[in-house]
C-alpha cells in the first residue's frame, strides 16, 4: 500500500468569507505586511493552487485574513494500492515456469 496526499488551496473561499472578492484588494494588505507581489502574482496565488509558497507570504496571508494555516491549506491522506505493471497479475509472486526453453544446437547435415 502506498499513501497519497492531496492538498487543497482555499485562499479564494477564505477571502470570500472575509468579504474580499477581488484579487486587487489583497495586494495592499500584503504590502502592509512587507510582501511585495505583482498584480499577476497575486492573481495566480488566488486563482491557482501554488506548487510552492514562501513562508513569509503564508504568514502575511494568515495575518491579513485573520485565519490559520489550516484554513488556507487542507491535506487529505489516502491509502492506495501499489500500481501493477502491464502484463503482471496481482497474485503472481515469482516467474515460476515462465522461464525460456533452453536452445539446442544441432549440426547441419552433410551430403
PDB file as gemmi writes it, atoms N, CA and C in Angstrom:
CRYST1    1.000    1.000    1.000  90.00  90.00  90.00 P 1                      
ATOM      1  N   UNK A   1       0.832  -1.183   0.000  1.00  0.00           N  
ATOM      2  CA  UNK A   1       0.000   0.000   0.000  1.00  0.00           C  
ATOM      3  C   UNK A   1       0.880   1.251   0.000  1.00  0.00           C  
ATOM      4  N   UNK A   2       0.477   2.211  -0.764  1.00  0.00           N  
ATOM      5  CA  UNK A   2       1.155   3.492  -0.776  1.00  0.00           C  
ATOM      6  C   UNK A   2       0.200   4.558  -0.246  1.00  0.00           C  
ATOM      7  N   UNK A   3       0.752   5.618   0.227  1.00  0.00           N  
ATOM      8  CA  UNK A   3      -0.046   6.720   0.776  1.00  0.00           C  
ATOM      9  C   UNK A   3      -0.011   7.884  -0.206  1.00  0.00           C  
ATOM     10  N   UNK A   4      -1.179   8.386  -0.561  1.00  0.00           N  
ATOM     11  CA  UNK A   4      -1.274   9.554  -1.438  1.00  0.00           C  
ATOM     12  C   UNK A   4      -1.783  10.729  -0.623  1.00  0.00           C  
ATOM     13  N   UNK A   5      -1.163  11.878  -0.811  1.00  0.00           N  
ATOM     14  CA  UNK A   5      -1.573  13.094  -0.127  1.00  0.00           C  
ATOM     15  C   UNK A   5      -2.143  14.072  -1.146  1.00  0.00           C  
ATOM     16  N   UNK A   6      -3.344  14.537  -0.889  1.00  0.00           N  
ATOM     17  CA  UNK A   6      -3.959  15.541  -1.738  1.00  0.00           C  
ATOM     18  C   UNK A   6      -4.039  16.843  -0.952  1.00  0.00           C  
ATOM     19  N   UNK A   7      -3.645  17.932  -1.589  1.00  0.00           N  
ATOM     20  CA  UNK A   7      -3.710  19.226  -0.925  1.00  0.00           C  
ATOM     21  C   UNK A   7      -4.765  20.092  -1.591  1.00  0.00           C  
ATOM     22  N   UNK A   8      -5.408  20.890  -0.784  1.00  0.00           N  
ATOM     23  CA  UNK A   8      -6.402  21.826  -1.291  1.00  0.00           C  
ATOM     24  C   UNK A   8      -6.002  23.248  -0.922  1.00  0.00           C  
ATOM     25  N   UNK A   9      -6.172  24.160  -1.853  1.00  0.00           N  
ATOM     26  CA  UNK A   9      -5.802  25.564  -1.657  1.00  0.00           C  
ATOM     27  C   UNK A   9      -7.093  26.359  -1.549  1.00  0.00           C  
ATOM     28  N   UNK A  10      -7.388  26.912  -0.374  1.00  0.00           N  
ATOM     29  CA  UNK A  10      -8.672  27.536  -0.089  1.00  0.00           C  
ATOM     30  C   UNK A  10      -8.601  29.057   0.060  1.00  0.00           C  
ATOM     31  N   UNK A  11      -7.632  29.696  -0.572  1.00  0.00           N  
ATOM     32  CA  UNK A  11      -7.452  31.133  -0.402  1.00  0.00           C  
ATOM     33  C   UNK A  11      -8.675  31.910  -0.884  1.00  0.00           C  
ATOM     34  N   UNK A  12      -9.247  31.517  -2.012  1.00  0.00           N  
ATOM     35  CA  UNK A  12     -10.392  32.240  -2.554  1.00  0.00           C  
ATOM     36  C   UNK A  12     -11.589  32.165  -1.607  1.00  0.00           C  
ATOM     37  N   UNK A  13     -11.863  31.007  -1.029  1.00  0.00           N  
ATOM     38  CA  UNK A  13     -13.006  30.880  -0.123  1.00  0.00           C  
ATOM     39  C   UNK A  13     -12.760  31.610   1.198  1.00  0.00           C  
ATOM     40  N   UNK A  14     -11.508  31.623   1.665  1.00  0.00           N  
ATOM     41  CA  UNK A  14     -11.193  32.368   2.888  1.00  0.00           C  
ATOM     42  C   UNK A  14     -11.354  33.869   2.640  1.00  0.00           C  
ATOM     43  N   UNK A  15     -10.927  34.324   1.468  1.00  0.00           N  
ATOM     44  CA  UNK A  15     -11.110  35.740   1.120  1.00  0.00           C  
ATOM     45  C   UNK A  15     -12.592  36.090   1.067  1.00  0.00           C  
ATOM     46  N   UNK A  16     -13.402  35.215   0.462  1.00  0.00           N  
ATOM     47  CA  UNK A  16     -14.837  35.479   0.342  1.00  0.00           C  
ATOM     48  C   UNK A  16     -15.513  35.512   1.710  1.00  0.00           C  
ATOM     49  N   UNK A  17     -15.057  34.662   2.624  1.00  0.00           N  
ATOM     50  CA  UNK A  17     -15.661  34.674   3.965  1.00  0.00           C  
ATOM     51  C   UNK A  17     -15.307  35.954   4.725  1.00  0.00           C  
ATOM     52  N   UNK A  18     -14.243  36.645   4.315  1.00  0.00           N  
ATOM     53  CA  UNK A  18     -13.854  37.919   4.935  1.00  0.00           C  
ATOM     54  C   UNK A  18     -14.390  39.121   4.161  1.00  0.00           C  
ATOM     55  N   UNK A  19     -15.166  38.864   3.119  1.00  0.00           N  
ATOM     56  CA  UNK A  19     -15.749  39.951   2.342  1.00  0.00           C  
ATOM     57  C   UNK A  19     -14.835  40.519   1.280  1.00  0.00           C  
ATOM     58  N   UNK A  20     -13.780  39.798   0.916  1.00  0.00           N  
ATOM     59  CA  UNK A  20     -12.857  40.248  -0.125  1.00  0.00           C  
ATOM     60  C   UNK A  20     -13.113  39.395  -1.361  1.00  0.00           C  
ATOM     61  N   UNK A  21     -13.601  40.023  -2.424  1.00  0.00           N  
ATOM     62  CA  UNK A  21     -13.967  39.282  -3.624  1.00  0.00           C  
ATOM     63  C   UNK A  21     -13.085  39.612  -4.819  1.00  0.00           C  
ATOM     64  N   UNK A  22     -12.217  40.585  -4.698  1.00  0.00           N  
ATOM     65  CA  UNK A  22     -11.329  40.963  -5.798  1.00  0.00           C  
ATOM     66  C   UNK A  22      -9.884  40.748  -5.377  1.00  0.00           C  
ATOM     67  N   UNK A  23      -9.083  40.229  -6.318  1.00  0.00           N  
ATOM     68  CA  UNK A  23      -7.674  39.990  -6.014  1.00  0.00           C  
ATOM     69  C   UNK A  23      -6.927  41.302  -5.810  1.00  0.00           C  
ATOM     70  N   UNK A  24      -7.423  42.389  -6.393  1.00  0.00           N  
ATOM     71  CA  UNK A  24      -6.754  43.685  -6.240  1.00  0.00           C  
ATOM     72  C   UNK A  24      -6.871  44.216  -4.808  1.00  0.00           C  
ATOM     73  N   UNK A  25      -7.830  43.729  -4.049  1.00  0.00           N  
ATOM     74  CA  UNK A  25      -7.982  44.155  -2.649  1.00  0.00           C  
ATOM     75  C   UNK A  25      -6.982  43.456  -1.733  1.00  0.00           C  
ATOM     76  N   UNK A  26      -6.444  42.327  -2.176  1.00  0.00           N  
ATOM     77  CA  UNK A  26      -5.499  41.576  -1.346  1.00  0.00           C  
ATOM     78  C   UNK A  26      -4.087  42.153  -1.417  1.00  0.00           C  
ATOM     79  N   UNK A  27      -3.734  42.724  -2.548  1.00  0.00           N  
ATOM     80  CA  UNK A  27      -2.376  43.245  -2.736  1.00  0.00           C  
ATOM     81  C   UNK A  27      -1.981  44.304  -1.708  1.00  0.00           C  
ATOM     82  N   UNK A  28      -2.824  45.319  -1.406  1.00  0.00           N  
ATOM     83  CA  UNK A  28      -2.431  46.305  -0.387  1.00  0.00           C  
ATOM     84  C   UNK A  28      -2.293  45.691   1.004  1.00  0.00           C  
ATOM     85  N   UNK A  29      -3.110  44.675   1.300  1.00  0.00           N  
ATOM     86  CA  UNK A  29      -2.997  44.007   2.606  1.00  0.00           C  
ATOM     87  C   UNK A  29      -1.646  43.312   2.752  1.00  0.00           C  
ATOM     88  N   UNK A  30      -1.172  42.723   1.658  1.00  0.00           N  
ATOM     89  CA  UNK A  30       0.138  42.067   1.694  1.00  0.00           C  
ATOM     90  C   UNK A  30       1.260  43.090   1.752  1.00  0.00           C  
ATOM     91  N   UNK A  31       1.105  44.215   1.059  1.00  0.00           N  
ATOM     92  CA  UNK A  31       2.139  45.254   1.075  1.00  0.00           C  
ATOM     93  C   UNK A  31       2.285  45.873   2.459  1.00  0.00           C  
ATOM     94  N   UNK A  32       1.189  45.978   3.207  1.00  0.00           N  
ATOM     95  CA  UNK A  32       1.264  46.481   4.584  1.00  0.00           C  
ATOM     96  C   UNK A  32       2.129  45.586   5.458  1.00  0.00           C  
ATOM     97  N   UNK A  33       2.225  44.330   5.089  1.00  0.00           N  
ATOM     98  CA  UNK A  33       2.992  43.360   5.874  1.00  0.00           C  
ATOM     99  C   UNK A  33       4.358  43.068   5.256  1.00  0.00           C  
ATOM    100  N   UNK A  34       4.788  43.894   4.319  1.00  0.00           N  
ATOM    101  CA  UNK A  34       6.127  43.789   3.756  1.00  0.00           C  
ATOM    102  C   UNK A  34       6.273  42.811   2.618  1.00  0.00           C  
ATOM    103  N   UNK A  35       5.181  42.357   2.033  1.00  0.00           N  
ATOM    104  CA  UNK A  35       5.233  41.411   0.921  1.00  0.00           C  
ATOM    105  C   UNK A  35       4.886  42.159  -0.360  1.00  0.00           C  
ATOM    106  N   UNK A  36       5.849  42.291  -1.231  1.00  0.00           N  
ATOM    107  CA  UNK A  36       5.638  42.990  -2.491  1.00  0.00           C  
ATOM    108  C   UNK A  36       5.464  42.019  -3.632  1.00  0.00           C  
ATOM    109  N   UNK A  37       4.225  41.721  -3.985  1.00  0.00           N  
ATOM    110  CA  UNK A  37       3.931  40.846  -5.116  1.00  0.00           C  
ATOM    111  C   UNK A  37       3.283  41.668  -6.221  1.00  0.00           C  
ATOM    112  N   UNK A  38       3.535  41.276  -7.455  1.00  0.00           N  
ATOM    113  CA  UNK A  38       2.912  41.979  -8.583  1.00  0.00           C  
ATOM    114  C   UNK A  38       1.430  41.616  -8.661  1.00  0.00           C  
ATOM    115  N   UNK A  39       0.719  42.365  -9.473  1.00  0.00           N  
ATOM    116  CA  UNK A  39      -0.711  42.111  -9.654  1.00  0.00           C  
ATOM    117  C   UNK A  39      -0.947  40.713 -10.215  1.00  0.00           C  
ATOM    118  N   UNK A  40      -0.091  40.284 -11.144  1.00  0.00           N  
ATOM    119  CA  UNK A  40      -0.213  38.963 -11.754  1.00  0.00           C  
ATOM    120  C   UNK A  40       0.084  37.855 -10.743  1.00  0.00           C  
ATOM    121  N   UNK A  41       1.090  38.074  -9.898  1.00  0.00           N  
ATOM    122  CA  UNK A  41       1.427  37.069  -8.897  1.00  0.00           C  
ATOM    123  C   UNK A  41       0.294  36.881  -7.893  1.00  0.00           C  
ATOM    124  N   UNK A  42      -0.327  37.966  -7.470  1.00  0.00           N  
ATOM    125  CA  UNK A  42      -1.449  37.865  -6.533  1.00  0.00           C  
ATOM    126  C   UNK A  42      -2.618  37.161  -7.205  1.00  0.00           C  
ATOM    127  N   UNK A  43      -2.878  37.469  -8.461  1.00  0.00           N  
ATOM    128  CA  UNK A  43      -3.965  36.822  -9.190  1.00  0.00           C  
ATOM    129  C   UNK A  43      -3.736  35.317  -9.277  1.00  0.00           C  
ATOM    130  N   UNK A  44      -2.514  34.903  -9.645  1.00  0.00           N  
ATOM    131  CA  UNK A  44      -2.201  33.474  -9.729  1.00  0.00           C  
ATOM    132  C   UNK A  44      -2.283  32.806  -8.369  1.00  0.00           C  
ATOM    133  N   UNK A  45      -1.858  33.502  -7.325  1.00  0.00           N  
ATOM    134  CA  UNK A  45      -1.903  32.949  -5.973  1.00  0.00           C  
ATOM    135  C   UNK A  45      -3.340  32.664  -5.551  1.00  0.00           C  
ATOM    136  N   UNK A  46      -4.267  33.504  -5.978  1.00  0.00           N  
ATOM    137  CA  UNK A  46      -5.669  33.332  -5.600  1.00  0.00           C  
ATOM    138  C   UNK A  46      -6.367  32.307  -6.487  1.00  0.00           C  
ATOM    139  N   UNK A  47      -6.102  32.316  -7.779  1.00  0.00           N  
ATOM    140  CA  UNK A  47      -6.884  31.506  -8.713  1.00  0.00           C  
ATOM    141  C   UNK A  47      -6.331  30.108  -8.958  1.00  0.00           C  
ATOM    142  N   UNK A  48      -5.049  29.893  -8.716  1.00  0.00           N  
ATOM    143  CA  UNK A  48      -4.447  28.582  -8.987  1.00  0.00           C  
ATOM    144  C   UNK A  48      -3.763  28.047  -7.739  1.00  0.00           C  
ATOM    145  N   UNK A  49      -3.860  26.751  -7.493  1.00  0.00           N  
ATOM    146  CA  UNK A  49      -3.124  26.190  -6.356  1.00  0.00           C  
ATOM    147  C   UNK A  49      -1.613  26.282  -6.616  1.00  0.00           C  
ATOM    148  N   UNK A  50      -0.868  26.924  -5.741  1.00  0.00           N  
ATOM    149  CA  UNK A  50       0.572  27.072  -5.975  1.00  0.00           C  
ATOM    150  C   UNK A  50       1.324  25.773  -5.677  1.00  0.00           C  
ATOM    151  N   UNK A  51       2.429  25.570  -6.378  1.00  0.00           N  
ATOM    152  CA  UNK A  51       3.291  24.422  -6.107  1.00  0.00           C  
ATOM    153  C   UNK A  51       4.161  24.664  -4.878  1.00  0.00           C  
ATOM    154  N   UNK A  52       4.566  25.901  -4.691  1.00  0.00           N  
ATOM    155  CA  UNK A  52       5.358  26.271  -3.510  1.00  0.00           C  
ATOM    156  C   UNK A  52       5.046  27.721  -3.157  1.00  0.00           C  
ATOM    157  N   UNK A  53       5.062  27.994  -1.865  1.00  0.00           N  
ATOM    158  CA  UNK A  53       4.768  29.327  -1.360  1.00  0.00           C  
ATOM    159  C   UNK A  53       5.794  29.639  -0.278  1.00  0.00           C  
ATOM    160  N   UNK A  54       6.336  30.838  -0.307  1.00  0.00           N  
ATOM    161  CA  UNK A  54       7.285  31.244   0.727  1.00  0.00           C  
ATOM    162  C   UNK A  54       6.564  31.356   2.066  1.00  0.00           C  
ATOM    163  N   UNK A  55       7.281  31.055   3.130  1.00  0.00           N  
ATOM    164  CA  UNK A  55       6.689  31.103   4.466  1.00  0.00           C  
ATOM    165  C   UNK A  55       6.264  32.503   4.862  1.00  0.00           C  
ATOM    166  N   UNK A  56       7.023  33.517   4.448  1.00  0.00           N  
ATOM    167  CA  UNK A  56       6.622  34.877   4.805  1.00  0.00           C  
ATOM    168  C   UNK A  56       5.336  35.295   4.086  1.00  0.00           C  
ATOM    169  N   UNK A  57       5.098  34.768   2.888  1.00  0.00           N  
ATOM    170  CA  UNK A  57       3.845  35.047   2.181  1.00  0.00           C  
ATOM    171  C   UNK A  57       2.692  34.355   2.899  1.00  0.00           C  
ATOM    172  N   UNK A  58       2.894  33.107   3.316  1.00  0.00           N  
ATOM    173  CA  UNK A  58       1.854  32.401   4.071  1.00  0.00           C  
ATOM    174  C   UNK A  58       1.531  33.119   5.375  1.00  0.00           C  
ATOM    175  N   UNK A  59       2.566  33.561   6.075  1.00  0.00           N  
ATOM    176  CA  UNK A  59       2.350  34.268   7.339  1.00  0.00           C  
ATOM    177  C   UNK A  59       1.594  35.572   7.104  1.00  0.00           C  
ATOM    178  N   UNK A  60       1.928  36.298   6.031  1.00  0.00           N  
ATOM    179  CA  UNK A  60       1.237  37.547   5.733  1.00  0.00           C  
ATOM    180  C   UNK A  60      -0.218  37.294   5.345  1.00  0.00           C  
ATOM    181  N   UNK A  61      -0.467  36.233   4.595  1.00  0.00           N  
ATOM    182  CA  UNK A  61      -1.849  35.888   4.234  1.00  0.00           C  
ATOM    183  C   UNK A  61      -2.674  35.558   5.471  1.00  0.00           C  
ATOM    184  N   UNK A  62      -2.104  34.752   6.357  1.00  0.00           N  
ATOM    185  CA  UNK A  62      -2.819  34.376   7.586  1.00  0.00           C  
ATOM    186  C   UNK A  62      -3.086  35.601   8.454  1.00  0.00           C  
ATOM    187  N   UNK A  63      -2.132  36.513   8.540  1.00  0.00           N  
ATOM    188  CA  UNK A  63      -2.317  37.707   9.356  1.00  0.00           C  
ATOM    189  C   UNK A  63      -3.329  38.660   8.721  1.00  0.00           C  
ATOM    190  N   UNK A  64      -3.239  38.863   7.415  1.00  0.00           N  
ATOM    191  CA  UNK A  64      -4.136  39.799   6.737  1.00  0.00           C  
ATOM    192  C   UNK A  64      -5.581  39.309   6.747  1.00  0.00           C  
ATOM    193  N   UNK A  65      -5.766  37.991   6.612  1.00  0.00           N  
ATOM    194  CA  UNK A  65      -7.116  37.438   6.550  1.00  0.00           C  
ATOM    195  C   UNK A  65      -7.595  36.928   7.914  1.00  0.00           C  
ATOM    196  N   UNK A  66      -6.748  37.068   8.918  1.00  0.00           N  
ATOM    197  CA  UNK A  66      -7.068  36.615  10.278  1.00  0.00           C  
ATOM    198  C   UNK A  66      -7.554  35.175  10.279  1.00  0.00           C  
ATOM    199  N   UNK A  67      -6.718  34.306   9.726  1.00  0.00           N  
ATOM    200  CA  UNK A  67      -7.049  32.885   9.659  1.00  0.00           C  
ATOM    201  C   UNK A  67      -5.807  32.083  10.018  1.00  0.00           C  
ATOM    202  N   UNK A  68      -5.953  30.789  10.086  1.00  0.00           N  
ATOM    203  CA  UNK A  68      -4.815  29.920  10.376  1.00  0.00           C  
ATOM    204  C   UNK A  68      -4.374  29.221   9.087  1.00  0.00           C  
ATOM    205  N   UNK A  69      -3.253  28.565   9.153  1.00  0.00           N  
ATOM    206  CA  UNK A  69      -2.737  27.831   8.003  1.00  0.00           C  
ATOM    207  C   UNK A  69      -3.685  26.692   7.625  1.00  0.00           C  
ATOM    208  N   UNK A  70      -4.356  26.109   8.622  1.00  0.00           N  
ATOM    209  CA  UNK A  70      -5.320  25.041   8.354  1.00  0.00           C  
ATOM    210  C   UNK A  70      -6.504  25.540   7.535  1.00  0.00           C  
ATOM    211  N   UNK A  71      -6.830  26.819   7.640  1.00  0.00           N  
ATOM    212  CA  UNK A  71      -7.913  27.373   6.838  1.00  0.00           C  
ATOM    213  C   UNK A  71      -7.495  27.522   5.373  1.00  0.00           C  
ATOM    214  N   UNK A  72      -6.228  27.840   5.142  1.00  0.00           N  
ATOM    215  CA  UNK A  72      -5.742  28.046   3.774  1.00  0.00           C  
ATOM    216  C   UNK A  72      -5.436  26.741   3.047  1.00  0.00           C  
ATOM    217  N   UNK A  73      -4.847  25.786   3.758  1.00  0.00           N  
ATOM    218  CA  UNK A  73      -4.397  24.545   3.132  1.00  0.00           C  
ATOM    219  C   UNK A  73      -5.074  23.363   3.814  1.00  0.00           C  
ATOM    220  N   UNK A  74      -5.698  22.504   3.023  1.00  0.00           N  
ATOM    221  CA  UNK A  74      -6.248  21.262   3.556  1.00  0.00           C  
ATOM    222  C   UNK A  74      -5.474  20.097   2.963  1.00  0.00           C  
ATOM    223  N   UNK A  75      -5.194  19.117   3.802  1.00  0.00           N  
ATOM    224  CA  UNK A  75      -4.438  17.941   3.373  1.00  0.00           C  
ATOM    225  C   UNK A  75      -5.300  16.709   3.620  1.00  0.00           C  
ATOM    226  N   UNK A  76      -5.492  15.914   2.580  1.00  0.00           N  
ATOM    227  CA  UNK A  76      -6.260  14.687   2.677  1.00  0.00           C  
ATOM    228  C   UNK A  76      -5.332  13.513   2.434  1.00  0.00           C  
ATOM    229  N   UNK A  77      -5.339  12.565   3.352  1.00  0.00           N  
ATOM    230  CA  UNK A  77      -4.473  11.381   3.259  1.00  0.00           C  
ATOM    231  C   UNK A  77      -5.312  10.212   2.776  1.00  0.00           C  
ATOM    232  N   UNK A  78      -4.785   9.481   1.781  1.00  0.00           N  
ATOM    233  CA  UNK A  78      -5.494   8.355   1.214  1.00  0.00           C  
ATOM    234  C   UNK A  78      -4.526   7.203   1.001  1.00  0.00           C  
ATOM    235  N   UNK A  79      -4.947   5.991   1.338  1.00  0.00           N  
ATOM    236  CA  UNK A  79      -4.119   4.827   1.061  1.00  0.00           C  
ATOM    237  C   UNK A  79      -4.551   4.243  -0.270  1.00  0.00           C  
ATOM    238  N   UNK A  80      -3.579   3.983  -1.120  1.00  0.00           N  
ATOM    239  CA  UNK A  80      -3.864   3.469  -2.455  1.00  0.00           C  
ATOM    240  C   UNK A  80      -3.054   2.201  -2.678  1.00  0.00           C  
ATOM    241  N   UNK A  81      -3.589   1.336  -3.504  1.00  0.00           N  
ATOM    242  CA  UNK A  81      -2.879   0.106  -3.841  1.00  0.00           C  
ATOM    243  C   UNK A  81      -1.694   0.439  -4.731  1.00  0.00           C  
ATOM    244  N   UNK A  82      -0.649  -0.354  -4.619  1.00  0.00           N  
ATOM    245  CA  UNK A  82       0.530  -0.159  -5.454  1.00  0.00           C  
ATOM    246  C   UNK A  82       0.171  -0.437  -6.904  1.00  0.00           C  
ATOM    247  N   UNK A  83       0.697   0.331  -7.829  1.00  0.00           N  
ATOM    248  CA  UNK A  83       0.371   0.113  -9.234  1.00  0.00           C  
ATOM    249  C   UNK A  83       0.899  -1.227  -9.727  1.00  0.00           C  
ATOM    250  N   UNK A  84       0.147  -1.849 -10.622  1.00  0.00           N  
ATOM    251  CA  UNK A  84       0.528  -3.143 -11.183  1.00  0.00           C  
ATOM    252  C   UNK A  84       1.104  -2.902 -12.568  1.00  0.00           C  
ATOM    253  N   UNK A  85       2.230  -3.544 -12.830  1.00  0.00           N  
ATOM    254  CA  UNK A  85       2.882  -3.377 -14.125  1.00  0.00           C  
ATOM    255  C   UNK A  85       2.046  -4.032 -15.218  1.00  0.00           C  
ATOM    256  N   UNK A  86       2.211  -3.579 -16.437  1.00  0.00           N  
ATOM    257  CA  UNK A  86       1.464  -4.119 -17.565  1.00  0.00           C  
ATOM    258  C   UNK A  86       1.852  -5.575 -17.768  1.00  0.00           C  
ATOM    259  N   UNK A  87       0.861  -6.427 -17.904  1.00  0.00           N  
ATOM    260  CA  UNK A  87       1.111  -7.842 -18.140  1.00  0.00           C  
ATOM    261  C   UNK A  87       1.387  -8.630 -16.879  1.00  0.00           C  
ATOM    262  N   UNK A  88       1.341  -8.007 -15.744  1.00  0.00           N  
ATOM    263  CA  UNK A  88       1.628  -8.686 -14.492  1.00  0.00           C  
ATOM    264  C   UNK A  88       0.325  -8.897 -13.735  1.00  0.00           C  
ATOM    265  N   UNK A  89       0.161 -10.091 -13.208  1.00  0.00           N  
ATOM    266  CA  UNK A  89      -1.026 -10.370 -12.413  1.00  0.00           C  
ATOM    267  C   UNK A  89      -0.741  -9.993 -10.975  1.00  0.00           C  
ATOM    268  N   UNK A  90      -1.792  -9.642 -10.253  1.00  0.00           N  
ATOM    269  CA  UNK A  90      -1.626  -9.186  -8.874  1.00  0.00           C  
ATOM    270  C   UNK A  90      -1.217 -10.315  -7.943  1.00  0.00           C  
ATOM    271  N   UNK A  91      -1.604 -11.570  -8.253  1.00  0.00           N  
ATOM    272  CA  UNK A  91      -1.332 -12.671  -7.323  1.00  0.00           C  
ATOM    273  C   UNK A  91      -0.027 -13.395  -7.608  1.00  0.00           C  
ATOM    274  N   UNK A  92       0.545 -13.227  -8.780  1.00  0.00           N  
ATOM    275  CA  UNK A  92       1.755 -13.951  -9.123  1.00  0.00           C  
ATOM    276  C   UNK A  92       2.956 -13.327  -8.421  1.00  0.00           C  
ATOM    277  N   UNK A  93       3.694 -14.120  -7.655  1.00  0.00           N  
ATOM    278  CA  UNK A  93       4.832 -13.601  -6.922  1.00  0.00           C  
ATOM    279  C   UNK A  93       6.146 -13.807  -7.648  1.00  0.00           C  
ATOM    280  N   UNK A  94       6.341 -14.988  -8.283  1.00  0.00           N  
ATOM    281  CA  UNK A  94       7.591 -15.259  -8.981  1.00  0.00           C  
ATOM    282  C   UNK A  94       7.286 -15.649 -10.418  1.00  0.00           C  
ATOM    283  N   UNK A  95       8.329 -15.839 -11.206  1.00  0.00           N  
ATOM    284  CA  UNK A  95       8.099 -16.154 -12.609  1.00  0.00           C  
ATOM    285  C   UNK A  95       7.796 -17.634 -12.815  1.00  0.00           C  
ATOM    286  N   UNK A  96       8.081 -18.475 -11.837  1.00  0.00           N  
ATOM    287  CA  UNK A  96       7.693 -19.889 -11.874  1.00  0.00           C  
ATOM    288  C   UNK A  96       8.139 -20.586 -13.132  1.00  0.00           C  
ATOM    289  N   UNK A  97       7.179 -21.143 -13.892  1.00  0.00           N  
ATOM    290  CA  UNK A  97       7.508 -21.918 -15.089  1.00  0.00           C  
ATOM    291  C   UNK A  97       7.526 -21.054 -16.353  1.00  0.00           C  
ATOM    292  N   UNK A  98       7.708 -19.770 -16.193  1.00  0.00           N  
ATOM    293  CA  UNK A  98       7.766 -18.884 -17.349  1.00  0.00           C  
ATOM    294  C   UNK A  98       9.184 -18.700 -17.865  1.00  0.00           C  
ATOM    295  N   UNK A  99      10.067 -19.550 -17.411  1.00  0.00           N  
ATOM    296  CA  UNK A  99      11.446 -19.444 -17.884  1.00  0.00           C  
ATOM    297  C   UNK A  99      11.526 -19.900 -19.347  1.00  0.00           C  
ATOM    298  N   UNK A 100      12.459 -19.337 -20.111  1.00  0.00           N  
ATOM    299  CA  UNK A 100      12.581 -19.725 -21.518  1.00  0.00           C  
ATOM    300  C   UNK A 100      13.093 -21.156 -21.660  1.00  0.00           C  
ATOM    301  N   UNK A 101      12.714 -21.768 -22.767  1.00  0.00           N  
ATOM    302  CA  UNK A 101      13.171 -23.125 -23.063  1.00  0.00           C  
ATOM    303  C   UNK A 101      14.604 -23.047 -23.552  1.00  0.00           C  
ATOM    304  N   UNK A 102      15.427 -23.949 -23.033  1.00  0.00           N  
ATOM    305  CA  UNK A 102      16.842 -23.941 -23.400  1.00  0.00           C  
ATOM    306  C   UNK A 102      16.986 -24.364 -24.860  1.00  0.00           C  
ATOM    307  N   UNK A 103      17.792 -23.628 -25.581  1.00  0.00           N  
ATOM    308  CA  UNK A 103      18.002 -23.907 -27.003  1.00  0.00           C  
ATOM    309  C   UNK A 103      18.963 -25.072 -27.172  1.00  0.00           C  
ATOM    310  N   UNK A 104      18.735 -25.875 -28.209  1.00  0.00           N  
ATOM    311  CA  UNK A 104      19.670 -26.952 -28.545  1.00  0.00           C  
ATOM    312  C   UNK A 104      20.296 -26.618 -29.898  1.00  0.00           C  
ATOM    313  N   UNK A 105      21.576 -26.878 -29.995  1.00  0.00           N  
ATOM    314  CA  UNK A 105      22.299 -26.565 -31.227  1.00  0.00           C  
ATOM    315  C   UNK A 105      22.556 -27.880 -31.956  1.00  0.00           C  
ATOM    316  N   UNK A 106      22.166 -27.935 -33.200  1.00  0.00           N  
ATOM    317  CA  UNK A 106      22.344 -29.143 -33.993  1.00  0.00           C  
ATOM    318  C   UNK A 106      23.282 -28.822 -35.153  1.00  0.00           C  
ATOM    319  N   UNK A 107      24.084 -29.806 -35.488  1.00  0.00           N  
ATOM    320  CA  UNK A 107      24.984 -29.646 -36.630  1.00  0.00           C  
ATOM    321  C   UNK A 107      24.202 -29.829 -37.911  1.00  0.00           C  
ATOM    322  N   UNK A 108      24.587 -29.062 -38.895  1.00  0.00           N  
ATOM    323  CA  UNK A 108      23.886 -29.243 -40.174  1.00  0.00           C  
ATOM    324  C   UNK A 108      24.224 -30.582 -40.798  1.00  0.00           C  
ATOM    325  N   UNK A 109      23.296 -31.122 -41.544  1.00  0.00           N  
ATOM    326  CA  UNK A 109      23.520 -32.400 -42.207  1.00  0.00           C  
ATOM    327  C   UNK A 109      24.471 -32.206 -43.387  1.00  0.00           C  
ATOM    328  N   UNK A 110      25.340 -33.148 -43.530  1.00  0.00           N  
ATOM    329  CA  UNK A 110      26.276 -33.092 -44.659  1.00  0.00           C  
ATOM    330  C   UNK A 110      25.801 -34.042 -45.726  1.00  0.00           C  
ATOM    331  N   UNK A 111      25.994 -33.704 -46.988  1.00  0.00           N  
ATOM    332  CA  UNK A 111      25.549 -34.550 -48.084  1.00  0.00           C  
ATOM    333  C   UNK A 111      26.637 -35.343 -48.673  1.00  0.00           C  
TER     334      UNK A 111                                                      
END                                                                             
